[in-house]
Amino acid sequence: MTRPTPFPELTERERETLEELAAGRSNAAIATRLGISTKTVRNYVSSIFIKLHAADRTDVIIRARDAGLGKSSSGS
């Protein structure tokens, strides 16, 4: 039985960004890892905040980690 995808309201790229956030990476590090600009990362992060009704970055990270994200990413 497969686990449902957490946060189905997010796009695939937003989920990838959220995974990196949950791993504790900065916007600049996320941009490098995903091959996108830091401005694009900021846009994704803002969208994630809105869609998840999150107060701040910490709130998003806690929710993502509670959902099991950020644990399987390796490296910095």
C-alpha positions, 0 to 999 in steps of 0.5 A: 500500500502506497502512502498518500502524497503529503500536501497534495495542494502543492505542485511537484516543484513546490513539494521538491522545494518543501523537501529541501526546506525541511532538510534545513537548506537555505534558499540559495542552497535550494536554488543550486540543488534544483537548478533554479534561481533564488528568486524562483525559490522565493516565489515557491516558498511564498506560494507554499506559505499561502497554500499551507496557511503557514505563519513562517518558515519554521511553521512550514518546516515543522509541518513538512518534517511531521509529514516525513519530509526532509529526512531522506535528503543527503548532502548539503 
